[in-house]
Amino acid sequence: MSNHEGFEVRGARVLITGAAIGMGRIYAERALREDASLVHCWDRDAAALERTVAELGAVHGVDRVEATTLDVADNDGVQAAAAALLEAHGAPNVLINNAGIVRGALFWEHDVERDIQLTMQVNAVGPMVLTRALLPAMLADGAPRRILNIASAAGTLANPRMSVYAASKWAMIGWSDSLRLELDRAAGGAVKVTTFCPSYISTGMFAGARGPLLTPVLSPEVATDRAWRAMLAGRPVRSTPWTVGLARGLKGVLPVRAWDVVADKLFGVYSSMDTFTGRPGTLEPAPTGDVR
C-alpha cells in the first residue's frame, strides 16, 4: 500500500522531527515498512534517538535510517541541518513536522521563556523555519511530495489550562492550511499539505488528561495510521475522532456562552485538563509527536 493518487513511499526520502519515541518513531517504522529508501530521524534526545535508529536499522537496514540530534527550537540549527540534508541527499519526498511539547497550567502560572516562548517555538515557529528551508528544493523539480503537519484539536477549541498549547496549535493550523492553498496555486498541487488534528493520544505527553464525552483517548498506532493515510492521499485536514469535527461545528453555530455550557457541562471539554500531570519526572515532555 504505497501508491496513493500517484504518490509513492517506495524509494522516497522521509524526514521526521521528534522521531526518537512515540508517534515519531511509529512514522519512521511505517515509512521503512513501505520501502522508503532513507528515513531521516531528527530529535533533541540524543540517547533515545541513538537507540531508535539502531533498532530500526537492525530490522530494516542501517543504510536506510539516519539520525540527527537537533532541537527544533533552535532556528539556526534547523536551517543548518536542512542545508546539510539538501546538500547530501536533496529534497525529501515527505516532511513530517511531528515534534511538540505541551504545558498544562493556568496562563498566569507560565514562565515566559520556558513555557510560552518555548512552546510557540517548538510547536509553531520551528515547523515553519524547517519547511521554509526545505520548500524551494522540494518545489524545484515538480515531483509529487507530501508535508504532514501535526496540529491538534486544541487548535480548534479553547480549553482551560491549555492556553499556550492551544495558541501554538491554532498558529500551526492557520499556517499549515494557508501553505496548502499557496502550494495548490503556485505548484499545481505537486506538494500537498495535510494538517492532522487529533484529540488526546496516549503517548504520555497528556498523562492525566481525560477524554471528553464520546472522545476516546486514541492509541498512538491508531492516530499515526489515520494521519499517514490522510497524508498519502493528499487530504487537506484530518480531524479525529469524529467528535472533534462535531465540536468544531457546534462551536461555529452556537452563541459563545451557549457553547461554553455545552462544552463544559455536556462534553466535559473544559475539565479535561484538570488532572493533567504530563510525563512523570520531567519538567517538560520530550517532543514525541504530539498528542492533542
Buried (B, 14 or more C-beta within 10 A) or exposed (E): EBEBEEBBBEEBBBBBBBBBBBBBBBBBBBBBEBBBBBBBBBBBBEEBBBBBBEEBBEEBEEEBBBBBBBBBBBBEBBBEBBEEBBEEBEBBBBBBBBBBBBBBBEBEEBEEEEBBBBBBBBBBBBBBBBBEBBBEBBBEEEEBBBBBBBBBBBBBBBBBBBBBBBBBBBBBBBBBBEBBEEBBEEBEEBBBBBBBBBBBBBBBBBBEBBBBEEBEBBEBEBBBBBBBBBBBBBBBBBBBBEBBBBBBEBBEEBEEEEBBEBBEEEBBBBBBBEEBEBBEEEEBBBBBBBBB
